[in-house]
Amino acid sequence: NEFNTPIAQARAKVLVEAILDLSFSHMVNPKYPGIIVNLAGDMLTGDIHEELQDTNDRYTFQTMLELQDALASGITLLADNFGLVFVPCVPGNHGRNTMKPRMKGRAYTSFEWHLYCQLARYFEKDPRVQFLVSNEADAHYRVYDHRYMLTHGDSLGVKGGDGIIGALGPIMRGAIKVGRAEAQIGRDFDTLIMGHWHQWLSFKGVEVNGSLKGYDEYARLGLLATYERPTQALWFTHYKHGVT
């Protein structure tokens, strides 16, 4: 059970290949108007904790360059096959350039925001690819009439988990709190998308992405999460039935 840059690059390649295989080789009449690639942060471990500095195998700026290459390659391949790619982006908590999380300037103090802007510039002359780089913690968009809110998942106003239901309880409570807060300012949504919790969960109104890194010490000791293989979420949005 290990993770390093070569493993990350290999998994990113397998991820894109699996998306294409599932979408085109295992679907009846696979015709799509495009694909959405949600970038929800924590794409790098960062140096926010002393123990992370001990185990990182790259410095942050090295990681940034390698991430940009991997993401650009994957997005290009998806555009070649799906025709159009929409990329909403929000910062995570590990990509920050401050030791403590900040509420002010959340996006602008994140290495990931810089990464997203660089990727948007890379693709600015490719009409097939459109970025939505959020300047705050969240991003809102629609697929047909289905309203999505993308957030990293560390700003739900909840903490922790337990050994029985894991992070499910905090996530459900947090989703309700976020829904109420957003509704107050006219930003209602149908489905909340997040990462952060190191495990894949899917239930009505919430999609929680898994971790490409897989099971680690934090998932085991901090979240008491059950073991799962490195996982990324893939679903389809139907014009009539919504999330499918």
C-alpha positions as CSV (number, residue, x, y, z in Angstrom):
1,N,0.0,0.0,0.0
2,E,2.1,2.9,-1.3
3,F,1.7,6.0,-3.3
4,N,4.2,8.2,-5.2
5,T,4.5,10.2,-8.4
6,P,4.9,7.2,-10.8
7,I,1.9,5.5,-9.3
8,A,-0.1,8.7,-9.5
9,Q,0.7,9.1,-13.2
10,A,-0.2,5.5,-13.9
11,R,-3.5,5.8,-12.1
12,A,-4.4,9.0,-13.9
13,K,-3.8,7.2,-17.2
14,V,-5.9,4.2,-16.1
15,L,-8.7,6.5,-14.9
16,V,-9.1,8.2,-18.4
17,E,-8.9,4.8,-20.1
18,A,-11.6,3.4,-17.8
19,I,-13.9,6.4,-18.4
20,L,-13.6,5.9,-22.2
21,D,-14.1,2.1,-21.9
22,L,-17.2,2.4,-19.7
23,S,-18.8,5.2,-21.7
24,F,-18.3,3.9,-25.2
25,S,-17.8,0.1,-24.9
26,H,-20.4,-0.7,-22.3
27,M,-23.3,1.6,-23.2
28,V,-26.0,1.2,-25.8
29,N,-25.9,3.9,-28.5
30,P,-23.1,5.9,-26.8
31,K,-23.6,9.4,-28.1
32,Y,-22.9,12.3,-25.7
33,P,-23.1,16.1,-26.0
34,G,-19.8,16.2,-24.0
35,I,-18.3,15.4,-20.6
36,I,-17.8,17.3,-17.4
37,V,-14.6,16.9,-15.4
38,N,-15.0,18.2,-11.9
39,L,-11.7,19.3,-10.3
40,A,-12.5,19.5,-6.6
41,G,-9.1,20.2,-5.0
42,D,-6.6,18.2,-3.0
43,M,-4.8,17.3,-6.1
44,L,-1.5,17.7,-4.2
45,T,-0.6,16.8,-0.6
46,G,1.1,20.1,0.1
47,D,3.1,21.1,3.2
48,I,0.4,22.0,5.5
49,H,1.4,19.5,8.2
50,E,4.8,18.6,9.4
51,E,4.2,14.9,8.9
52,L,3.3,15.5,5.2
53,Q,6.7,17.2,4.7
54,D,8.3,14.0,5.9
55,T,6.6,11.8,3.4
56,N,6.1,13.9,0.3
57,D,8.3,12.6,-2.6
58,R,8.1,15.9,-4.5
59,Y,8.2,19.6,-3.7
60,T,5.0,21.5,-4.4
61,F,6.2,23.3,-7.5
62,Q,7.5,20.0,-9.0
63,T,4.1,18.5,-8.3
64,M,2.3,21.4,-9.9
65,L,4.2,20.9,-13.2
66,E,3.5,17.2,-13.2
67,L,-0.1,17.7,-12.4
68,Q,-0.5,20.2,-15.2
69,D,1.0,17.8,-17.7
70,A,-1.2,14.9,-16.5
71,L,-4.4,16.9,-16.5
72,A,-3.8,18.5,-19.8
73,S,-3.1,15.1,-21.4
74,G,-6.2,13.5,-19.9
75,I,-8.5,16.4,-20.8
76,T,-7.2,16.4,-24.4
77,L,-7.9,12.7,-24.7
78,L,-11.5,13.2,-23.3
79,A,-12.1,16.1,-25.8
80,D,-10.9,13.9,-28.6
81,N,-13.6,11.3,-27.7
82,F,-16.5,13.3,-26.2
83,G,-16.1,16.4,-28.4
84,L,-16.7,18.9,-25.6
85,V,-15.3,19.1,-22.1
86,F,-16.5,21.4,-19.3
87,V,-14.1,21.7,-16.3
88,P,-15.5,23.3,-13.1
89,C,-12.7,23.9,-10.6
90,V,-12.6,24.6,-6.8
91,P,-9.6,24.7,-4.4
92,G,-9.1,22.1,-1.8
93,N,-7.6,22.5,1.7
94,H,-4.3,20.7,1.0
95,G,-3.3,23.0,-1.8
96,R,-3.2,26.1,0.3
97,N,0.0,28.1,0.7
98,T,-0.8,29.0,4.4
99,M,-0.4,26.8,7.4
100,K,-3.9,27.4,8.7
101,P,-7.0,27.4,6.5
102,R,-8.2,30.9,5.6
103,M,-11.7,32.1,4.9
104,K,-10.5,35.3,3.2
105,G,-8.9,34.8,-0.2
106,R,-9.5,31.1,-0.1
107,A,-9.0,30.7,-3.9
108,Y,-6.1,33.2,-4.2
109,T,-4.0,31.5,-1.5
110,S,-4.2,28.1,-3.2
111,F,-1.7,26.6,-5.5
112,E,-4.5,24.7,-7.1
113,W,-6.3,27.9,-8.2
114,H,-3.0,28.8,-9.9
115,L,-2.9,25.4,-11.5
116,Y,-6.5,25.7,-12.8
117,C,-5.7,29.2,-14.3
118,Q,-2.6,27.7,-16.1
119,L,-4.7,24.9,-17.5
120,A,-7.4,27.3,-18.7
121,R,-4.7,29.3,-20.5
122,Y,-3.3,26.1,-22.0
123,F,-6.7,25.3,-23.5
124,E,-7.8,28.9,-24.3
125,K,-7.4,28.3,-28.1
126,D,-9.1,24.9,-28.0
127,P,-12.9,25.6,-28.5
128,R,-13.7,22.1,-27.3
129,V,-12.6,22.8,-23.7
130,Q,-14.2,25.3,-21.3
131,F,-13.1,26.0,-17.8
132,L,-15.0,27.5,-14.9
133,V,-12.3,28.5,-12.4
134,S,-14.1,29.6,-9.2
135,N,-12.7,32.5,-7.3
136,E,-14.4,31.2,-4.1
137,A,-14.8,27.9,-2.4
138,D,-17.7,26.7,-4.6
139,A,-18.9,26.6,-8.2
140,H,-22.5,26.3,-9.5
141,Y,-23.5,25.1,-12.9
142,R,-26.4,23.2,-14.7
143,V,-26.6,20.1,-16.8
144,Y,-29.9,20.4,-18.6
145,D,-32.2,21.6,-15.8
146,H,-30.2,19.8,-13.1
147,R,-28.4,22.2,-10.7
148,Y,-25.0,21.2,-9.4
149,M,-22.9,22.8,-6.7
150,L,-19.2,21.7,-6.6
151,T,-17.3,22.2,-3.4
152,H,-14.2,20.6,-1.9
153,G,-16.0,19.3,1.2
154,D,-14.0,20.7,4.1
155,S,-16.4,23.7,4.5
156,L,-19.5,21.9,5.4
157,G,-19.5,23.1,9.0
158,V,-19.1,19.5,10.3
159,K,-16.1,17.4,11.4
160,G,-15.1,13.8,11.9
161,G,-16.8,10.5,11.5
162,D,-17.0,7.2,13.4
163,G,-16.3,3.5,13.0
164,I,-19.9,2.5,12.4
165,I,-21.2,4.9,9.7
166,G,-17.8,6.5,8.9
167,A,-18.2,10.0,7.3
168,L,-21.8,9.4,6.2
169,G,-23.3,11.2,9.2
170,P,-21.2,14.4,9.0
171,I,-21.6,14.6,5.2
172,M,-25.4,14.3,5.4
173,R,-25.6,17.0,8.2
174,G,-23.2,19.2,6.3
175,A,-25.1,18.8,3.0
176,I,-28.3,20.0,4.8
177,K,-26.5,23.0,6.3
178,V,-24.9,23.9,2.9
179,G,-28.3,23.6,1.2
180,R,-29.9,26.0,3.7
181,A,-27.1,28.5,3.5
182,E,-27.0,28.6,-0.3
183,A,-30.8,28.8,-0.6
184,Q,-30.8,32.0,1.5
185,I,-28.8,33.7,-1.2
186,G,-30.7,32.2,-4.2
187,R,-28.2,29.5,-5.0
188,D,-30.3,26.4,-4.6
189,F,-28.9,23.2,-6.0
190,D,-30.2,19.7,-6.7
191,T,-26.9,17.8,-6.2
192,L,-23.9,18.6,-4.1
193,I,-20.5,17.3,-5.4
194,M,-17.5,17.1,-3.2
195,G,-14.2,15.2,-2.4
196,H,-12.2,15.6,0.8
197,W,-13.5,12.5,2.6
198,H,-11.2,10.0,1.1
199,Q,-14.0,7.6,0.1
200,W,-16.7,7.3,-2.5
201,L,-20.3,7.8,-1.4
202,S,-23.4,8.3,-3.6
203,F,-26.9,9.0,-2.3
204,K,-29.8,11.3,-3.2
205,G,-28.6,14.8,-3.7
206,V,-24.9,14.1,-2.8
207,E,-22.0,12.7,-4.8
208,V,-18.8,12.3,-2.8
209,N,-15.7,11.4,-4.9
210,G,-13.2,8.8,-3.8
211,S,-9.5,9.2,-3.6
212,L,-7.0,8.5,-6.4
213,K,-4.4,8.1,-3.7
214,G,-6.4,5.4,-2.0
215,Y,-6.4,4.3,1.6
216,D,-3.9,6.1,3.8
217,E,-3.1,6.9,7.5
218,Y,-5.6,9.7,7.6
219,A,-8.4,7.6,6.2
220,R,-7.6,4.9,8.7
221,L,-6.9,6.9,11.9
222,G,-8.5,10.3,11.2
223,L,-11.7,9.3,9.5
224,L,-12.1,5.7,10.6
225,A,-13.1,5.0,7.0
226,T,-13.5,1.5,5.7
227,Y,-11.0,0.3,3.2
228,E,-11.7,0.9,-0.5
229,R,-9.6,0.7,-3.6
230,P,-8.5,4.0,-5.2
231,T,-11.7,5.2,-6.7
232,Q,-13.1,8.1,-8.8
233,A,-16.8,8.8,-9.3
234,L,-18.4,8.6,-12.8
235,W,-22.1,9.2,-13.5
236,F,-24.5,10.3,-16.2
237,T,-26.9,13.2,-16.1
238,H,-30.1,12.5,-18.1
239,Y,-32.1,15.3,-19.6
240,K,-35.2,13.9,-18.0
241,H,-34.2,11.7,-15.1
242,G,-31.2,13.7,-13.7
243,V,-28.4,11.8,-12.0
244,T,-28.3,8.3,-13.4
